[in-house]
Amino acid sequence: DKISLRQQLGWPQNQLLVLLVGGGEGMGPLEKTAEAIAAANLPITLVIVAGRNTALKEQLEARTWPMKTLIYGFVHQMPDFMRAADILVTKAGPSTITEALNAGLPMILYSRLPGQEDGNVDYVISEGVGIWAPKTSYIVSALRAWIAPPRQLELAAEACCQAARPAAAREIAGLIASQLGIEK
């Protein structure tokens, strides 16, 4: 459960936890987004995953943060991070969205690849599992709206659980196998 995962990770258990990621390469406006979240003086713990972007990780670690802020490089335990977090702030990558849905983690999407990821943004919004916030001020507004009162955040988390398809890969493999005449 969330509390035991936070204990294992050494994360605070009594505060809302916002996970900020930019994919394995630490791309996108992570630093600018982290700065805006920090400047908003929200009652949160911020976890930033800079991925393989070691220069960004070092820049973030060199800062003084006004709230509890945990900074990581590339991590292999992203599913645990997502299950331990309360809100995900990320780009609209399909794998990240899928992982977040399976973790029951509402998301705020800050960027997308035009054309390729437009449908991902539409899906997240239409399913009620997240918010499109392409500017840092929108991200901060979305966080404020979800923090107090937290009912909208709870509804988004419930929607994530309803939209999740944790067995999708197995279902697809089964469909392919049946089309090829292979028995399970």
C-alpha positions in Angstrom: 0.0 0.0 0.0 0.9 3.7 -0.3 2.1 4.1 3.3 4.4 1.1 3.3 5.9 2.1 -0.1 6.6 5.6 1.2 8.3 4.0 4.2 10.5 1.9 2.0 11.4 4.9 -0.2 12.0 7.1 2.8 9.3 9.5 1.8 7.0 11.5 4.1 3.8 9.8 4.8 1.7 12.7 6.1 1.8 15.1 3.2 0.5 15.2 -0.4 3.3 13.9 -2.7 3.7 15.4 -6.2 5.9 13.3 -8.6 7.4 15.4 -11.4 8.9 13.5 -14.3 10.2 14.1 -17.8 10.8 10.6 -19.1 14.0 8.6 -19.0 16.0 11.4 -20.5 14.7 14.1 -18.2 13.3 16.2 -21.0 10.9 19.0 -21.1 10.6 22.0 -18.8 11.3 20.1 -15.5 13.4 22.8 -13.9 11.0 25.6 -14.8 8.1 23.5 -13.6 9.8 22.6 -10.3 10.6 26.3 -9.7 7.0 27.3 -10.3 5.7 24.6 -8.0 8.2 25.6 -5.3 7.3 29.3 -5.7 3.6 28.5 -5.1 4.3 27.5 -1.5 2.0 24.5 -1.6 1.8 22.1 1.3 3.4 19.2 -0.6 6.5 17.1 -0.9 8.0 17.3 -4.4 9.7 14.3 -5.9 11.6 15.1 -9.1 13.0 12.4 -11.5 15.6 14.0 -13.8 16.2 10.7 -15.6 19.6 10.4 -17.4 19.9 14.2 -17.4 22.7 14.4 -14.8 23.3 18.1 -15.4 19.7 18.8 -14.6 19.9 16.6 -11.5 23.0 18.4 -10.3 21.3 21.8 -10.9 18.2 20.8 -9.0 20.3 19.4 -6.1 22.3 22.6 -5.8 19.1 24.6 -5.1 17.5 25.4 -1.8 13.9 24.3 -1.9 11.1 25.8 0.3 9.5 22.4 0.8 10.7 18.9 1.2 12.1 18.0 -2.3 13.6 14.7 -3.3 15.6 14.5 -6.5 16.5 11.4 -8.4 18.3 10.6 -11.6 17.2 7.6 -13.7 15.2 5.2 -11.6 14.1 1.6 -12.1 11.4 1.6 -9.5 9.0 4.1 -11.3 6.0 1.8 -10.7 6.7 2.1 -7.0 7.2 5.8 -7.2 3.8 6.2 -9.0 2.0 4.0 -6.5 3.5 6.0 -3.6 2.7 9.4 -5.1 -0.6 11.4 -5.1 -0.2 13.5 -8.3 1.9 13.0 -11.4 3.2 16.0 -13.4 4.5 14.7 -16.7 4.5 15.0 -20.5 1.8 13.1 -22.4 3.8 9.9 -23.2 1.7 6.8 -23.7 3.8 4.6 -21.4 3.8 7.1 -18.6 0.1 7.6 -18.9 -0.5 3.8 -18.9 1.7 3.3 -15.8 -0.1 6.2 -14.0 -3.5 4.7 -14.8 -2.4 1.3 -13.4 -1.1 3.0 -10.3 -4.4 5.0 -9.8 -2.3 8.2 -10.1 -4.1 11.3 -11.4 -1.9 13.4 -13.7 -1.2 16.9 -14.9 0.2 16.9 -18.4 2.5 19.8 -19.3 3.6 19.0 -22.8 2.9 16.7 -25.7 4.4 15.8 -29.1 2.1 17.5 -31.6 0.1 15.0 -33.6 1.6 11.9 -32.0 0.5 12.6 -28.4 -2.6 14.8 -29.0 -4.9 11.8 -28.6 -3.2 11.0 -25.3 -4.1 14.4 -23.9 -7.7 14.1 -25.2 -8.0 10.7 -23.6 -6.7 11.8 -20.2 -9.1 14.7 -20.2 -12.2 12.8 -21.4 -11.6 10.0 -18.9 -11.3 12.5 -16.0 -7.9 11.1 -15.0 -6.0 14.3 -15.5 -5.6 17.9 -16.6 -3.9 19.5 -19.6 -1.7 22.3 -18.3 0.8 23.5 -20.9 2.0 26.5 -18.9 3.6 26.5 -15.4 0.8 28.8 -14.1 -1.8 26.2 -15.2 0.1 23.5 -13.5 0.1 25.4 -10.2 -3.6 26.2 -10.6 -4.3 22.5 -11.2 -2.3 21.5 -8.1 -4.2 24.1 -6.0 -7.6 22.9 -7.3 -6.7 19.3 -6.4 -5.1 20.0 -3.0 -7.9 21.8 -1.3 -10.5 20.4 -1.1 -9.1 17.1 -2.3 -12.4 15.7 -3.7 -11.6 16.4 -7.3 -8.2 14.6 -6.8 -10.1 11.6 -5.2 -12.5 11.5 -8.2 -9.6 11.6 -10.7 -7.8 8.8 -8.8 -11.1 6.7 -8.9 -11.3 7.4 -12.6 -7.7 6.2 -13.1 -8.6 2.9 -11.5 -11.6 2.5 -13.7 -9.6 3.3 -16.9 -6.7 1.1 -15.9 -6.0 -2.0 -17.9 -3.2 -3.8 -16.1 -3.7 -7.0 -18.0 -3.8 -5.3 -21.5 -0.5 -6.8 -22.7 -1.7 -10.3 -21.7 -5.0 -9.7 -23.4 -3.3 -8.5 -26.6 -1.0 -11.5 -26.6 -4.0 -13.8 -26.2 -5.8 -12.2 -29.1 -2.7 -12.5 -31.3 -2.3 -16.2 -30.3 -5.9 -17.0 -31.0 -5.6 -15.4 -34.5 -2.5 -17.5 -35.1 -4.3 -20.7 -33.8 -1.9 -20.9 -30.8 -3.6 -22.2 -27.7 -2.7 -20.6 -24.3 
